[in-house]
Amino acid sequence: MNIMQRYALRSLKKNKTRTVVTIIGVILSAAMVSAVMVFTSSLMAQMEQSVISSVGDWHGMAEDVDETTYEAAIEDDDVEKFASFRNEGFVELENPNMGRPFAHIMGMSDGAENVIPIQIKEGRMPNDGSEIVIPSIMNIVDEGYFAIGNEVTLNVGTRYSGGMLTRTNSVKYYGDNDEYDEEVRDTSPRTFTIVGIYSDTGISDYGYAGYSCFTREDDSITLADSSYNVYLHFSDIQIAKTKTAELFEGNTVTLNNDYLRLHNASGEGEFSTVYLTVLSLLVILIAVSSVSLIYNAFSISASERTKDFGLLKSIGATNRQVRRSIFFEAFAVCLVGIPLGLVAGVLGIGVTLKVLANDLSSLFYTSMSGDSFDVVVTPSALLVAALIALITVMISAIIPAIRVTRMTVIDALRQAKDIKIKSKDVHTSKLAKTLFGFPGMIGAKYFKRNKKKYRTTVVSLFVSIVLFISVTSLLDYVNTATSELLTPPKYDIWYSFYSTTKEEKTEEDRLNLYKELSEVSGITGHIYTKTTAKIVPINEDMLTEIGAGAFVNTNEIFSEDCIYVLVCYYEDDAFVRYCNENDIDPEKYLEDGSNTGLLMDSFQYVSSNSNQRATTYIFDEVPETLSFRTEKTIEGYQLTGRAWSDEEQTTCMQYTSLTDPNDIISIPAAEAMTDVRTLHIGERITTPPIGMEEYFGRVPTIIMPLSQRENNQGVILEDNVKTYFTYEEGANIKDEMQKIILRHGFNTSMLNDVTMAASVDRSAVLVLRVFTYGFIALISMIAAANVFNTISTNIRLRRREFAVLRSIGMTRKDMRRMMNYECLLYGIKSISLGVPVSILISIWIYVSMNDLILVGYILPWKGIVIAVLTVFVVVFSTMLYSINKINKENTIESLRAI
Amino acid sequence: MEILRVEDLCKVYGKGDNEVRALDHVSFSVEKGEFIAIIGPSGSGKSTLLHMLGGVDKPTSGHVYVDGIDVYKQDDEQLAIFRRRQVGLIYQFYNLIPVMNVIENMTMPVLMDGRKVNEEHLQDLLSVLKLNGREKHLPNQLSGGQQQRVSIGRALMNSPAVVLADEPTGNLDSKNSQEIIELIKMSNEKYHQTVIMITHDEQIALQADRVISIEDGKIAKDEVIRK
């Protein structure tokens, strides 16, 4: 180590406080950059894992590829690995509750499961062509036949859809009827042993004709006209797009864009552009904040040692030697600060990610890995973080180094500071003297003299204030937007009956299913509802202006104004409970023949004046009755449909004979809808019953007990039958309910766990809040350290001044008044700049988000108050600390201080 | 042998009515081994002249030749090296580096040059300057006189062409002052060091071989006291 380096290190040791604060700044900077890098790499890894878990890591694929093309493709030098599925054939499923008419048998290549994920729920993958893996739905619906270990003989044949040979499963099933022909021909029996049941696979077959079943491709079984679905993974992902098109020319090609996008190979909407932009912004923000602190520290250090540098130059140090001394100081600080910062950053983000693991993993599909969010620390991420921190520190040292070398030897020796006092600068505000007396005037003069020094502090405080208040404002809007998500409805699950079988389901079928669902272990409450929309002739005078504008339509058939009203028949027990909870007497509603219901007509709209949400009623006054038109009853017939008639040029209602299904009468709607039913309105309600949240504020609804439906419904063409369930916290209800629904031959697509969905949304908001507030806290710490550094050094540099003032009779009280005045100046200057700028930014945020969130402007007053208080706390406590230290010193020693 | 020559040296501050001529066409020469005192009232330009001679402050016009080299024809780097090797500066307020100990302060010019310290020379200086036992002390652990002796040691370490002393006794009591003057005289006698010393004290000035008086930036008198 040469003499100049030794001098640099000794200088660092001499000013321990400033050195420690500088190192803290470097630690914070390195920690934040490394945390951002590690989080990014972990997020990327998680996203990649999520895609691989759900879809696989193949790059491009083609369906229905002939054998020649297939063999050429898999032998291509650029193909690193592949998965192929030979289309073995289709099997007609006889069980009507299966949901789909076919099973599609695919012979997979060895190792195909390494490219396409197949999540085995029970058992294992097949080893050869005599073994098969089936989807769990087939096991649930018919567990007697489709169970592990069973040997099944399936008639595998060729599918003909609309008379056309159809090898692929993706061609939809349009139904087998007079108009469209679907069949499986040329079948031959194949016997399989069921060795596994899968719950999910990367081969999406939602909406396809058959359930995908997997066996191994057996070379001993030759098929006429072999066709393959082929998935390719290339050694160079960047050629995936062109190479897939080239190898499968003439076939329809599909790319795994979810995967390719993560590796900037999709050619559109590259993910890297987004994440690199966000990453760069974050790093720049961190770097700028850090540079301001670290630059300040070096600047102060260089200023304090101006005379030393002058002396060194006078005894022969070159400018280069002096510059290198300062850079060596910066490097020494990095040697200590950066490793500590990297460790702190990795540990900090690691702990944060572990704590938030459940919330984070719920945002991703990780069926393979379960509820975890792995922290991925790559050497390259750490290296980049270290380099960024190093560059940040070196940049901070450049200007002080250049400033020192530019100073002439004689100026440095004389410590000629750049005090440029013009006559106007000497004058200070009379207010300072009035409020704070002579000490205040001294403090004001000091400010005028040393603008550069206090400007750094004020700028640092300003940046922190703006950042903090702006982010608080953003989070206010995010919280408002997500408040609906964070307060889910009072039920946990809803299920809407939807039959997928060939036969129509009856009310009895629905009630049987409902009963079984209600008895699932963990269910704590259940409600059965039936809702229909009714056309109600209306006089506009009955409605509010907003209601009339939103809801009045013209009924073309009867040439009258009308509104659509939902009539919801609500399970009696639940209806009574709601009435009791809301001080409503349920008696009159339950009375047979009363035809009385509760009116729910609150309406939420966006005011055209203020562009904000507002609430009003649809009806001006609560009507006593509402009448609606319904189809007339024809004896011996039942209403079975509604259709446009070209002959009549109008909508016609179809009635089918109860005894002869071919006897259908078609009556124009104007003639058919002559039955008028009247409902009485008991009272208006302003809080929705459980399940009615989706209609509340949107559409007028009348709620009546279910038992009253037959009395006043009239002829019913269709109902939306919907059920609502609540369950015990932590109960895993959905899987069990799905099984029951499937066994009854209903579809599970309308089964929705809103509590689980809301939980995911809450997780997203929580993650956003944790990271945003964490980031702000760290940036604010850098600012606080900066302020501490500057103010404490400024005060120390004025030791002699304070000693002079003390020696001529200034009391400690006066000293404190002078310092209090300076604190106020720091605080007021930074706040008077920071708060208005922050408010402008919050207005900009409001304007940007107003289309998404229809709320008025929210002044971030909480953020402002916290920022203001924090500024004064930091400034005053720093002053107090420094002044107390100086007050303990001997006056004579301070006067002699060099 | 001529070691130093000053030709028509001028230093002007300010312009027009505010112009101050700190040095006004000063010319003189110094032989090797001479001990010269520069004397003059406050503001006469003594320190300015010394700083010009030491390459610390640039003249407005004129030349300074040290050992045949035109000092101000050099670039910044060469000037720094000149200050390191050819000049030894002793200040009134010692001007030691507060974080370096006695040995480090004294050997700084050598170490900056990237050379090895001549231990024998160093020990000799320490002995002569009576700094034995205080080698590892920091400046704030030394008295004023001791600090000035370290400053002298630093100036002599590189055996420069010229030692320039700016009021070396200005901050010391009479006893220490005399000790310092003795040391400076010793360096002149023992090491044949050329010494130019500024002082306002006539008694001290008369201990030199030659006295140059400066008034209002001009040489008023140039008197040889002893040959």
HADDOCK unambig.tbl for C-alpha pairs under 7 A between the chains (distance, minus, plus):
assign (segid A and resid 3 and name CA) (segid B and resid 111 and name CA) 6.25 0.50 0.50
assign (segid A and resid 3 and name CA) (segid B and resid 112 and name CA) 6.71 0.50 0.50
assign (segid A and resid 7 and name CA) (segid B and resid 100 and name CA) 6.93 0.50 0.50
assign (segid A and resid 10 and name CA) (segid B and resid 99 and name CA) 5.87 0.50 0.50
assign (segid A and resid 11 and name CA) (segid B and resid 99 and name CA) 6.50 0.50 0.50
assign (segid A and resid 308 and name CA) (segid B and resid 97 and name CA) 6.28 0.50 0.50
assign (segid A and resid 311 and name CA) (segid B and resid 95 and name CA) 6.94 0.50 0.50
assign (segid A and resid 313 and name CA) (segid B and resid 80 and name CA) 6.59 0.50 0.50
assign (segid A and resid 314 and name CA) (segid B and resid 56 and name CA) 6.12 0.50 0.50
assign (segid A and resid 314 and name CA) (segid B and resid 83 and name CA) 6.41 0.50 0.50
assign (segid A and resid 315 and name CA) (segid B and resid 83 and name CA) 5.70 0.50 0.50
assign (segid A and resid 315 and name CA) (segid B and resid 84 and name CA) 5.18 0.50 0.50
assign (segid A and resid 315 and name CA) (segid B and resid 109 and name CA) 6.20 0.50 0.50
assign (segid A and resid 316 and name CA) (segid B and resid 80 and name CA) 4.51 0.50 0.50
assign (segid A and resid 316 and name CA) (segid B and resid 81 and name CA) 5.42 0.50 0.50
assign (segid A and resid 316 and name CA) (segid B and resid 83 and name CA) 4.86 0.50 0.50
assign (segid A and resid 316 and name CA) (segid B and resid 84 and name CA) 3.83 0.50 0.50
assign (segid A and resid 316 and name CA) (segid B and resid 109 and name CA) 6.38 0.50 0.50
assign (segid A and resid 317 and name CA) (segid B and resid 80 and name CA) 5.92 0.50 0.50
assign (segid A and resid 317 and name CA) (segid B and resid 112 and name CA) 6.56 0.50 0.50
assign (segid A and resid 318 and name CA) (segid B and resid 77 and name CA) 5.68 0.50 0.50
assign (segid A and resid 318 and name CA) (segid B and resid 80 and name CA) 5.29 0.50 0.50
assign (segid A and resid 409 and name CA) (segid B and resid 56 and name CA) 5.77 0.50 0.50
assign (segid A and resid 409 and name CA) (segid B and resid 57 and name CA) 6.99 0.50 0.50
assign (segid A and resid 410 and name CA) (segid B and resid 56 and name CA) 5.95 0.50 0.50
assign (segid A and resid 410 and name CA) (segid B and resid 57 and name CA) 5.82 0.50 0.50
